Amino acid sequence: NRCEYCGDENGPFEIHHVRKLKDVSKGTEKWKQLMIQRKRKTLVLCKTCHTDLHRGTLPDNRFAA
Ligand SMILES: [Zn+2]
């Protein structure tokens, strides 16, 4: 298992869920575009990325996975 955003392999990992892909379809954030690209309603994230995502401070340039 690894963070699908930053590529971290140490964890701990958490799963981010959205109810509908439509809910993220208009977002410009990298993580939203990632979910749309993959057509998946879940994203495996390390705790750091997940916390930042919910704060709205997940930087686009952290994406490395
Ligand atoms: Zn991460």
N, CA, C, O and the ligand as a Tripos MOL2 file, in Angstrom:
@<TRIPOS>MOLECULE
protein
  261   259    66     0     0
PROTEIN
NO_CHARGES

@<TRIPOS>ATOM
      1 N           0.8300   -1.2080    0.0000 N.3       1 ASN1
      2 CA          0.0000    0.0000    0.0000 C.3       1 ASN1
      3 C           0.8660    1.2610    0.0000 C.2       1 ASN1
      4 O           1.9500    1.2820    0.5820 O.2       1 ASN1
      5 N           0.3840    2.2840   -0.6440 N.am      2 ARG2
      6 CA          1.1150    3.5470   -0.6630 C.3       2 ARG2
      7 C           0.1250    4.6810   -0.8710 C.2       2 ARG2
      8 O          -0.9920    4.4960   -1.3540 O.2       2 ARG2
      9 N           0.5890    5.8630   -0.4820 N.am      3 CYS3
     10 CA         -0.2370    7.0480   -0.6920 C.3       3 CYS3
     11 C          -0.3350    7.3030   -2.1870 C.2       3 CYS3
     12 O           0.6830    7.3980   -2.8730 O.2       3 CYS3
     13 N          -1.5620    7.4150   -2.6970 N.am      4 GLU4
     14 CA         -1.7550    7.6290   -4.1270 C.3       4 GLU4
     15 C          -1.4910    9.0760   -4.5130 C.2       4 GLU4
     16 O          -1.5860    9.4490   -5.6820 O.2       4 GLU4
     17 N          -1.1570    9.8840   -3.5110 N.am      5 TYR5
     18 CA         -0.8940   11.2890   -3.8220 C.3       5 TYR5
     19 C           0.5910   11.6190   -3.7870 C.2       5 TYR5
     20 O           1.1570   12.0750   -4.7810 O.2       5 TYR5
     21 N           1.2190   11.3860   -2.6380 N.am      6 CYS6
     22 CA          2.6380   11.7590   -2.5360 C.3       6 CYS6
     23 C           3.5680   10.5690   -2.7210 C.2       6 CYS6
     24 O           4.7800   10.7420   -2.8430 O.2       6 CYS6
     25 N           2.9990    9.3380   -2.7450 N.am      7 GLY7
     26 CA          3.8200    8.1640   -2.9680 C.3       7 GLY7
     27 C           4.4450    7.5890   -1.7090 C.2       7 GLY7
     28 O           5.2390    6.6510   -1.7820 O.2       7 GLY7
     29 N           4.0920    8.1450   -0.5500 N.am      8 ASP8
     30 CA          4.6340    7.6560    0.7170 C.3       8 ASP8
     31 C           4.2570    6.1940    0.9450 C.2       8 ASP8
     32 O           3.1090    5.7980    0.7420 O.2       8 ASP8
     33 N           5.2280    5.4090    1.3640 N.am      9 GLU9
     34 CA          4.9730    3.9800    1.5750 C.3       9 GLU9
     35 C           5.0330    3.5770    3.0330 C.2       9 GLU9
     36 O           4.9270    2.3930    3.3550 O.2       9 GLU9
     37 N           5.2000    4.5380    3.9110 N.am     10 ASN10
     38 CA          5.3570    4.2160    5.3350 C.3      10 ASN10
     39 C           4.0600    4.2510    6.1210 C.2      10 ASN10
     40 O           3.9480    3.6000    7.1600 O.2      10 ASN10
     41 N           3.0890    4.9940    5.6440 N.am     11 GLY11
     42 CA          1.8150    5.0630    6.3210 C.3      11 GLY11
     43 C           1.8780    5.8560    7.6190 C.2      11 GLY11
     44 O           2.8840    6.5240    7.8610 O.2      11 GLY11
     45 N           0.8540    5.8160    8.4640 N.am     12 PRO12
     46 CA         -0.3890    5.0670    8.2420 C.3      12 PRO12
     47 C          -1.2180    5.6510    7.0950 C.2      12 PRO12
     48 O          -1.0910    6.8270    6.7550 O.2      12 PRO12
     49 N          -2.0570    4.8130    6.5150 N.am     13 PHE13
     50 CA         -2.8730    5.2280    5.3810 C.3      13 PHE13
     51 C          -4.3370    5.3540    5.7670 C.2      13 PHE13
     52 O          -4.8350    4.6750    6.6650 O.2      13 PHE13
     53 N          -4.9950    6.2390    5.0640 N.am     14 GLU14
     54 CA         -6.4310    6.4300    5.2700 C.3      14 GLU14
     55 C          -7.0780    6.4920    3.8860 C.2      14 GLU14
     56 O          -6.4260    6.8160    2.8930 O.2      14 GLU14
     57 N          -8.3610    6.1780    3.8440 N.am     15 ILE15
     58 CA         -9.0710    6.2090    2.5650 C.3      15 ILE15
     59 C          -9.9730    7.4360    2.5250 C.2      15 ILE15
     60 O         -10.7980    7.6510    3.4130 O.2      15 ILE15
     61 N          -9.7990    8.2250    1.4920 N.am     16 HIS16
     62 CA        -10.7070    9.3530    1.2970 C.3      16 HIS16
     63 C         -11.8280    8.9180    0.3590 C.2      16 HIS16
     64 O         -11.5750    8.3840   -0.7210 O.2      16 HIS16
     65 N         -13.0640    9.1520    0.7830 N.am     17 HIS17
     66 CA        -14.2290    8.7930   -0.0260 C.3      17 HIS17
     67 C         -14.9690   10.0550   -0.4520 C.2      17 HIS17
     68 O         -15.0710   11.0160    0.3110 O.2      17 HIS17
     69 N         -15.4730   10.0400   -1.6520 N.am     18 VAL18
     70 CA        -16.4600   11.0610   -2.0230 C.3      18 VAL18
     71 C         -17.7580   10.3260   -2.3320 C.2      18 VAL18
     72 O         -17.7400    9.1730   -2.7620 O.2      18 VAL18
     73 N         -18.8740   10.9950   -2.1110 N.am     19 ARG19
     74 CA        -20.1570   10.3110   -2.3380 C.3      19 ARG19
     75 C         -20.3960   10.0660   -3.8200 C.2      19 ARG19
     76 O         -20.8180    8.9860   -4.2330 O.2      19 ARG19
     77 N         -20.1120   11.1060   -4.6150 N.am     20 LYS20
     78 CA        -20.2840   10.9840   -6.0610 C.3      20 LYS20
     79 C         -19.1020   11.6360   -6.7430 C.2      20 LYS20
     80 O         -18.5900   12.6550   -6.2780 O.2      20 LYS20
     81 N         -18.6680   11.0490   -7.8440 N.am     21 LEU21
     82 CA        -17.5820   11.6650   -8.5950 C.3      21 LEU21
     83 C         -17.9730   13.0580   -9.0750 C.2      21 LEU21
     84 O         -17.1220   13.9270   -9.2660 O.2      21 LEU21
     85 N         -19.2510   13.2520   -9.2620 N.am     22 LYS22
     86 CA        -19.7480   14.5570   -9.6780 C.3      22 LYS22
     87 C         -19.3600   15.6530   -8.6770 C.2      22 LYS22
     88 O         -19.1570   16.8130   -9.0380 O.2      22 LYS22
     89 N         -19.2640   15.2380   -7.3940 N.am     23 ASP23
     90 CA        -18.9130   16.2070   -6.3540 C.3      23 ASP23
     91 C         -17.5090   16.7840   -6.5250 C.2      23 ASP23
     92 O         -17.2220   17.8770   -6.0370 O.2      23 ASP23
     93 N         -16.6370   16.0550   -7.2140 N.am     24 VAL24
     94 CA        -15.2710   16.5580   -7.3970 C.3      24 VAL24
     95 C         -15.0070   16.9770   -8.8410 C.2      24 VAL24
     96 O         -13.9190   17.4470   -9.1730 O.2      24 VAL24
     97 N         -16.0220   16.7990   -9.6970 N.am     25 SER25
     98 CA        -15.7900   16.9450  -11.1350 C.3      25 SER25
     99 C         -15.4420   18.3700  -11.5520 C.2      25 SER25
    100 O         -14.8550   18.5820  -12.6140 O.2      25 SER25
    101 N         -15.8020   19.3490  -10.7180 N.am     26 LYS26
    102 CA        -15.5140   20.7280  -11.1090 C.3      26 LYS26
    103 C         -14.3060   21.3000  -10.3900 C.2      26 LYS26
    104 O         -13.9410   22.4610  -10.5800 O.2      26 LYS26
    105 N         -13.6910   20.4660   -9.5590 N.am     27 GLY27
    106 CA        -12.5500   20.9540   -8.7980 C.3      27 GLY27
    107 C         -11.3100   21.0910   -9.6510 C.2      27 GLY27
    108 O         -11.0870   20.3190  -10.5830 O.2      27 GLY27
    109 N         -10.5080   22.0830   -9.3190 N.am     28 THR28
    110 CA         -9.2460   22.2630  -10.0440 C.3      28 THR28
    111 C          -8.0780   21.6750   -9.2600 C.2      28 THR28
    112 O          -6.9550   21.6060   -9.7600 O.2      28 THR28
    113 N          -8.3560   21.2470   -8.0090 N.am     29 GLU29
    114 CA         -7.2770   20.6640   -7.2210 C.3      29 GLU29
    115 C          -6.7970   19.3580   -7.8430 C.2      29 GLU29
    116 O          -7.5690   18.5940   -8.4220 O.2      29 GLU29
    117 N          -5.5060   19.1350   -7.7010 N.am     30 LYS30
    118 CA         -4.8960   17.9480   -8.2860 C.3      30 LYS30
    119 C          -5.5650   16.6570   -7.8080 C.2      30 LYS30
    120 O          -5.7970   15.7550   -8.6120 O.2      30 LYS30
    121 N          -5.8780   16.5560   -6.5120 N.am     31 TRP31
    122 CA         -6.4490   15.3090   -5.9970 C.3      31 TRP31
    123 C          -7.8420   15.0610   -6.5700 C.2      31 TRP31
    124 O          -8.2410   13.9090   -6.7420 O.2      31 TRP31
    125 N          -8.5770   16.1120   -6.8630 N.am     32 LYS32
    126 CA         -9.9050   15.9370   -7.4640 C.3      32 LYS32
    127 C          -9.7730   15.4550   -8.8970 C.2      32 LYS32
    128 O         -10.4990   14.5620   -9.3340 O.2      32 LYS32
    129 N          -8.8370   16.0570   -9.6240 N.am     33 GLN33
    130 CA         -8.6090   15.6440  -11.0090 C.3      33 GLN33
    131 C          -8.1530   14.1920  -11.0840 C.2      33 GLN33
    132 O          -8.4760   13.4600  -12.0190 O.2      33 GLN33
    133 N          -7.3840   13.8000  -10.0530 N.am     34 LEU34
    134 CA         -6.8950   12.4240   -9.9840 C.3      34 LEU34
    135 C          -8.0650   11.4450   -9.8540 C.2      34 LEU34
    136 O          -8.0940   10.4060  -10.5150 O.2      34 LEU34
    137 N          -9.0200   11.7880   -8.9990 N.am     35 MET35
    138 CA        -10.1750   10.9090   -8.8030 C.3      35 MET35
    139 C         -11.0180   10.8210  -10.0700 C.2      35 MET35
    140 O         -11.5270    9.7540  -10.4110 O.2      35 MET35
    141 N         -11.1630   11.9340  -10.7600 N.am     36 ILE36
    142 CA        -11.9220   11.9510  -12.0130 C.3      36 ILE36
    143 C         -11.2300   11.0880  -13.0580 C.2      36 ILE36
    144 O         -11.8580   10.2710  -13.7320 O.2      36 ILE36
    145 N          -9.9040   11.2920  -13.1760 N.am     37 GLN37
    146 CA         -9.1250   10.5110  -14.1420 C.3      37 GLN37
    147 C          -9.2950    9.0150  -13.9200 C.2      37 GLN37
    148 O          -9.4300    8.2390  -14.8660 O.2      37 GLN37
    149 N          -9.2850    8.6320  -12.6560 N.am     38 ARG38
    150 CA         -9.3260    7.2080  -12.3390 C.3      38 ARG38
    151 C         -10.7570    6.6830  -12.2370 C.2      38 ARG38
    152 O         -10.9720    5.4770  -12.1150 O.2      38 ARG38
    153 N         -11.7220    7.5800  -12.2870 N.am     39 LYS39
    154 CA        -13.1320    7.1990  -12.1640 C.3      39 LYS39
    155 C         -13.3730    6.3580  -10.9140 C.2      39 LYS39
    156 O         -14.0950    5.3610  -10.9340 O.2      39 LYS39
    157 N         -12.7440    6.7950   -9.8330 N.am     40 ARG40
    158 CA        -12.8980    6.0740   -8.5710 C.3      40 ARG40
    159 C         -13.3340    7.0250   -7.4840 C.2      40 ARG40
    160 O         -12.9420    8.1920   -7.4540 O.2      40 ARG40
    161 N         -14.1570    6.5000   -6.5890 N.am     41 LYS41
    162 CA        -14.6750    7.3410   -5.5240 C.3      41 LYS41
    163 C         -13.8440    7.2520   -4.2450 C.2      41 LYS41
    164 O         -14.1870    7.8530   -3.2270 O.2      41 LYS41
    165 N         -12.7630    6.5050   -4.3100 N.am     42 THR42
    166 CA        -11.8820    6.4100   -3.1480 C.3      42 THR42
    167 C         -10.4490    6.7400   -3.5500 C.2      42 THR42
    168 O         -10.0440    6.5460   -4.6960 O.2      42 THR42
    169 N          -9.6980    7.2380   -2.5850 N.am     43 LEU43
    170 CA         -8.2980    7.5840   -2.8010 C.3      43 LEU43
    171 C          -7.5340    7.1710   -1.5450 C.2      43 LEU43
    172 O          -7.8910    7.5690   -0.4360 O.2      43 LEU43
    173 N          -6.4820    6.3700   -1.7240 N.am     44 VAL44
    174 CA         -5.6510    5.9800   -0.5830 C.3      44 VAL44
    175 C          -4.6500    7.1000   -0.3150 C.2      44 VAL44
    176 O          -3.8730    7.4760   -1.1920 O.2      44 VAL44
    177 N          -4.6780    7.6230    0.8970 N.am     45 LEU45
    178 CA         -3.7890    8.7310    1.2430 C.3      45 LEU45
    179 C          -3.0510    8.4300    2.5320 C.2      45 LEU45
    180 O          -3.5730    7.7300    3.4000 O.2      45 LEU45
    181 N          -1.8310    8.9570    2.6660 N.am     46 CYS46
    182 CA         -1.1740    8.8980    3.9670 C.3      46 CYS46
    183 C          -1.8920    9.8910    4.8780 C.2      46 CYS46
    184 O          -2.6190   10.7700    4.4130 O.2      46 CYS46
    185 N          -1.6780    9.7370    6.1590 N.am     47 LYS47
    186 CA         -2.3920   10.5790    7.1140 C.3      47 LYS47
    187 C          -2.1230   12.0640    6.8740 C.2      47 LYS47
    188 O          -3.0220   12.8950    7.0010 O.2      47 LYS47
    189 N          -0.8840   12.3830    6.5280 N.am     48 THR48
    190 CA         -0.5130   13.7820    6.2890 C.3      48 THR48
    191 C          -1.3220   14.3790    5.1400 C.2      48 THR48
    192 O          -1.8830   15.4670    5.2620 O.2      48 THR48
    193 N          -1.3740   13.6490    4.0180 N.am     49 CYS49
    194 CA         -2.1210   14.1590    2.8590 C.3      49 CYS49
    195 C          -3.6100   14.2480    3.1620 C.2      49 CYS49
    196 O          -4.2780   15.2010    2.7600 O.2      49 CYS49
    197 N          -4.1330   13.2390    3.8810 N.am     50 HIS50
    198 CA         -5.5570   13.2270    4.1770 C.3      50 HIS50
    199 C          -5.9480   14.4060    5.0650 C.2      50 HIS50
    200 O          -6.9580   15.0710    4.8340 O.2      50 HIS50
    201 N          -5.1210   14.6490    6.0890 N.am     51 THR51
    202 CA         -5.3870   15.7780    6.9810 C.3      51 THR51
    203 C          -5.3490   17.0850    6.2020 C.2      51 THR51
    204 O          -6.2280   17.9320    6.3610 O.2      51 THR51
    205 N          -4.3320   17.2510    5.3590 N.am     52 ASP52
    206 CA         -4.2070   18.4780    4.5670 C.3      52 ASP52
    207 C          -5.3740   18.6340    3.6010 C.2      52 ASP52
    208 O          -5.8710   19.7390    3.3840 O.2      52 ASP52
    209 N          -5.8100   17.5020    3.0160 N.am     53 LEU53
    210 CA         -6.9380   17.5520    2.0870 C.3      53 LEU53
    211 C          -8.1690   18.1470    2.7830 C.2      53 LEU53
    212 O          -8.8520   19.0130    2.2350 O.2      53 LEU53
    213 N          -8.4370   17.6580    4.0120 N.am     54 HIS54
    214 CA         -9.6180   18.1500    4.7150 C.3      54 HIS54
    215 C          -9.4690   19.5900    5.1800 C.2      54 HIS54
    216 O         -10.4640   20.2930    5.3560 O.2      54 HIS54
    217 N          -8.2440   20.0270    5.3780 N.am     55 ARG55
    218 CA         -8.0000   21.4280    5.7340 C.3      55 ARG55
    219 C          -8.0540   22.3200    4.5040 C.2      55 ARG55
    220 O          -8.1590   23.5420    4.6080 O.2      55 ARG55
    221 N          -7.9800   21.6840    3.3270 N.am     56 GLY56
    222 CA         -7.9530   22.4570    2.0940 C.3      56 GLY56
    223 C          -6.5710   22.9960    1.7910 C.2      56 GLY56
    224 O          -6.4200   23.9570    1.0370 O.2      56 GLY56
    225 N          -5.5560   22.3720    2.3860 N.am     57 THR57
    226 CA         -4.1970   22.8790    2.1910 C.3      57 THR57
    227 C          -3.2760   21.8360    1.5590 C.2      57 THR57
    228 O          -2.0560   21.9000    1.7060 O.2      57 THR57
    229 N          -3.8770   20.8780    0.8540 N.am     58 LEU58
    230 CA         -3.0650   19.8570    0.1960 C.3      58 LEU58
    231 C          -2.4380   20.4680   -1.0580 C.2      58 LEU58
    232 O          -3.1490   20.7810   -2.0130 O.2      58 LEU58
    233 N          -1.1150   20.6390   -1.0640 N.am     59 PRO59
    234 CA         -0.4860   21.3260   -2.2010 C.3      59 PRO59
    235 C          -0.4370   20.4790   -3.4620 C.2      59 PRO59
    236 O          -0.1120   19.2930   -3.4020 O.2      59 PRO59
    237 N          -0.7600   21.0820   -4.6110 N.am     60 ASP60
    238 CA         -0.7230   20.3670   -5.8910 C.3      60 ASP60
    239 C           0.6670   19.8150   -6.1700 C.2      60 ASP60
    240 O           0.8160   18.7590   -6.7860 O.2      60 ASP60
    241 N           1.6910   20.5450   -5.7080 N.am     61 ASN61
    242 CA          3.0570   20.1290   -6.0540 C.3      61 ASN61
    243 C           3.5840   19.0100   -5.1640 C.2      61 ASN61
    244 O           4.7270   18.5810   -5.3210 O.2      61 ASN61
    245 N           2.7620   18.5320   -4.2300 N.am     62 ARG62
    246 CA          3.1980   17.3650   -3.4520 C.3      62 ARG62
    247 C           2.9210   16.0840   -4.2360 C.2      62 ARG62
    248 O           3.4740   15.0290   -3.9230 O.2      62 ARG62
    249 N           2.0590   16.1760   -5.2600 N.am     63 PHE63
    250 CA          1.6780   14.9900   -5.9970 C.3      63 PHE63
    251 C           2.8870   14.3840   -6.6900 C.2      63 PHE63
    252 O           3.5560   15.0400   -7.4880 O.2      63 PHE63
    253 N           3.1590   13.1130   -6.3710 N.am     64 ALA64
    254 CA          4.3350   12.4540   -6.9320 C.3      64 ALA64
    255 C           4.0610   11.0000   -7.2530 C.2      64 ALA64
    256 O           4.9080   10.3310   -7.8450 O.2      64 ALA64
    257 N           2.8900   10.4920   -6.8750 N.am     65 ALA65
    258 CA          2.6280    9.0610   -7.0150 C.3      65 ALA65
    259 C           2.3800    8.6750   -8.4720 C.2      65 ALA65
    260 O           2.1430    7.5040   -8.7680 O.2      65 ALA65
    261 ZN          0.6500   11.3140    1.0330 Zn       66 ZN66
@<TRIPOS>BOND
     1     1     2 1
     2     2     3 1
     3     3     4 2
     4     3     5 am
     5     5     6 1
     6     6     7 1
     7     7     8 2
     8     7     9 am
     9     9    10 1
    10    10    11 1
    11    11    12 2
    12    11    13 am
    13    13    14 1
    14    14    15 1
    15    15    16 2
    16    15    17 am
    17    17    18 1
    18    18    19 1
    19    19    20 2
    20    19    21 am
    21    21    22 1
    22    22    23 1
    23    23    24 2
    24    23    25 am
    25    25    26 1
    26    26    27 1
    27    27    28 2
    28    27    29 am
    29    29    30 1
    30    30    31 1
    31    31    32 2
    32    31    33 am
    33    33    34 1
    34    34    35 1
    35    35    36 2
    36    35    37 am
    37    37    38 1
    38    38    39 1
    39    39    40 2
    40    39    41 am
    41    41    42 1
    42    42    43 1
    43    43    44 2
    44    43    45 am
    45    45    46 1
    46    46    47 1
    47    47    48 2
    48    47    49 am
    49    49    50 1
    50    50    51 1
    51    51    52 2
    52    51    53 am
    53    53    54 1
    54    54    55 1
    55    55    56 2
    56    55    57 am
    57    57    58 1
    58    58    59 1
    59    59    60 2
    60    59    61 am
    61    61    62 1
    62    62    63 1
    63    63    64 2
    64    63    65 am
    65    65    66 1
    66    66    67 1
    67    67    68 2
    68    67    69 am
    69    69    70 1
    70    70    71 1
    71    71    72 2
    72    71    73 am
    73    73    74 1
    74    74    75 1
    75    75    76 2
    76    75    77 am
    77    77    78 1
    78    78    79 1
    79    79    80 2
    80    79    81 am
    81    81    82 1
    82    82    83 1
    83    83    84 2
    84    83    85 am
    85    85    86 1
    86    86    87 1
    87    87    88 2
    88    87    89 am
    89    89    90 1
    90    90    91 1
    91    91    92 2
    92    91    93 am
    93    93    94 1
    94    94    95 1
    95    95    96 2
    96    95    97 am
    97    97    98 1
    98    98    99 1
    99    99   100 2
   100    99   101 am
   101   101   102 1
   102   102   103 1
   103   103   104 2
   104   103   105 am
   105   105   106 1
   106   106   107 1
   107   107   108 2
   108   107   109 am
   109   109   110 1
   110   110   111 1
   111   111   112 2
   112   111   113 am
   113   113   114 1
   114   114   115 1
   115   115   116 2
   116   115   117 am
   117   117   118 1
   118   118   119 1
   119   119   120 2
   120   119   121 am
   121   121   122 1
   122   122   123 1
   123   123   124 2
   124   123   125 am
   125   125   126 1
   126   126   127 1
   127   127   128 2
   128   127   129 am
   129   129   130 1
   130   130   131 1
   131   131   132 2
   132   131   133 am
   133   133   134 1
   134   134   135 1
   135   135   136 2
   136   135   137 am
   137   137   138 1
   138   138   139 1
   139   139   140 2
   140   139   141 am
   141   141   142 1
   142   142   143 1
   143   143   144 2
   144   143   145 am
   145   145   146 1
   146   146   147 1
   147   147   148 2
   148   147   149 am
   149   149   150 1
   150   150   151 1
   151   151   152 2
   152   151   153 am
   153   153   154 1
   154   154   155 1
   155   155   156 2
   156   155   157 am
   157   157   158 1
   158   158   159 1
   159   159   160 2
   160   159   161 am
   161   161   162 1
   162   162   163 1
   163   163   164 2
   164   163   165 am
   165   165   166 1
   166   166   167 1
   167   167   168 2
   168   167   169 am
   169   169   170 1
   170   170   171 1
   171   171   172 2
   172   171   173 am
   173   173   174 1
   174   174   175 1
   175   175   176 2
   176   175   177 am
   177   177   178 1
   178   178   179 1
   179   179   180 2
   180   179   181 am
   181   181   182 1
   182   182   183 1
   183   183   184 2
   184   183   185 am
   185   185   186 1
   186   186   187 1
   187   187   188 2
   188   187   189 am
   189   189   190 1
   190   190   191 1
   191   191   192 2
   192   191   193 am
   193   193   194 1
   194   194   195 1
   195   195   196 2
   196   195   197 am
   197   197   198 1
   198   198   199 1
   199   199   200 2
   200   199   201 am
   201   201   202 1
   202   202   203 1
   203   203   204 2
   204   203   205 am
   205   205   206 1
   206   206   207 1
   207   207   208 2
   208   207   209 am
   209   209   210 1
   210   210   211 1
   211   211   212 2
   212   211   213 am
   213   213   214 1
   214   214   215 1
   215   215   216 2
   216   215   217 am
   217   217   218 1
   218   218   219 1
   219   219   220 2
   220   219   221 am
   221   221   222 1
   222   222   223 1
   223   223   224 2
   224   223   225 am
   225   225   226 1
   226   226   227 1
   227   227   228 2
   228   227   229 am
   229   229   230 1
   230   230   231 1
   231   231   232 2
   232   231   233 am
   233   233   234 1
   234   234   235 1
   235   235   236 2
   236   235   237 am
   237   237   238 1
   238   238   239 1
   239   239   240 2
   240   239   241 am
   241   241   242 1
   242   242   243 1
   243   243   244 2
   244   243   245 am
   245   245   246 1
   246   246   247 1
   247   247   248 2
   248   247   249 am
   249   249   250 1
   250   250   251 1
   251   251   252 2
   252   251   253 am
   253   253   254 1
   254   254   255 1
   255   255   256 2
   256   255   257 am
   257   257   258 1
   258   258   259 1
   259   259   260 2
@<TRIPOS>SUBSTRUCTURE
     1 ASN1         2 RESIDUE 1 A ASN
     2 ARG2         6 RESIDUE 1 A ARG
     3 CYS3        10 RESIDUE 1 A CYS
     4 GLU4        14 RESIDUE 1 A GLU
     5 TYR5        18 RESIDUE 1 A TYR
     6 CYS6        22 RESIDUE 1 A CYS
     7 GLY7        26 RESIDUE 1 A GLY
     8 ASP8        30 RESIDUE 1 A ASP
     9 GLU9        34 RESIDUE 1 A GLU
    10 ASN10       38 RESIDUE 1 A ASN
    11 GLY11       42 RESIDUE 1 A GLY
    12 PRO12       46 RESIDUE 1 A PRO
    13 PHE13       50 RESIDUE 1 A PHE
    14 GLU14       54 RESIDUE 1 A GLU
    15 ILE15       58 RESIDUE 1 A ILE
    16 HIS16       62 RESIDUE 1 A HIS
    17 HIS17       66 RESIDUE 1 A HIS
    18 VAL18       70 RESIDUE 1 A VAL
    19 ARG19       74 RESIDUE 1 A ARG
    20 LYS20       78 RESIDUE 1 A LYS
    21 LEU21       82 RESIDUE 1 A LEU
    22 LYS22       86 RESIDUE 1 A LYS
    23 ASP23       90 RESIDUE 1 A ASP
    24 VAL24       94 RESIDUE 1 A VAL
    25 SER25       98 RESIDUE 1 A SER
    26 LYS26      102 RESIDUE 1 A LYS
    27 GLY27      106 RESIDUE 1 A GLY
    28 THR28      110 RESIDUE 1 A THR
    29 GLU29      114 RESIDUE 1 A GLU
    30 LYS30      118 RESIDUE 1 A LYS
    31 TRP31      122 RESIDUE 1 A TRP
    32 LYS32      126 RESIDUE 1 A LYS
    33 GLN33      130 RESIDUE 1 A GLN
    34 LEU34      134 RESIDUE 1 A LEU
    35 MET35      138 RESIDUE 1 A MET
    36 ILE36      142 RESIDUE 1 A ILE
    37 GLN37      146 RESIDUE 1 A GLN
    38 ARG38      150 RESIDUE 1 A ARG
    39 LYS39      154 RESIDUE 1 A LYS
    40 ARG40      158 RESIDUE 1 A ARG
    41 LYS41      162 RESIDUE 1 A LYS
    42 THR42      166 RESIDUE 1 A THR
    43 LEU43      170 RESIDUE 1 A LEU
    44 VAL44      174 RESIDUE 1 A VAL
    45 LEU45      178 RESIDUE 1 A LEU
    46 CYS46      182 RESIDUE 1 A CYS
    47 LYS47      186 RESIDUE 1 A LYS
    48 THR48      190 RESIDUE 1 A THR
    49 CYS49      194 RESIDUE 1 A CYS
    50 HIS50      198 RESIDUE 1 A HIS
    51 THR51      202 RESIDUE 1 A THR
    52 ASP52      206 RESIDUE 1 A ASP
    53 LEU53      210 RESIDUE 1 A LEU
    54 HIS54      214 RESIDUE 1 A HIS
    55 ARG55      218 RESIDUE 1 A ARG
    56 GLY56      222 RESIDUE 1 A GLY
    57 THR57      226 RESIDUE 1 A THR
    58 LEU58      230 RESIDUE 1 A LEU
    59 PRO59      234 RESIDUE 1 A PRO
    60 ASP60      238 RESIDUE 1 A ASP
    61 ASN61      242 RESIDUE 1 A ASN
    62 ARG62      246 RESIDUE 1 A ARG
    63 PHE63      250 RESIDUE 1 A PHE
    64 ALA64      254 RESIDUE 1 A ALA
    65 ALA65      258 RESIDUE 1 A ALA
    66 ZN66       261 GROUP 0 **** ****
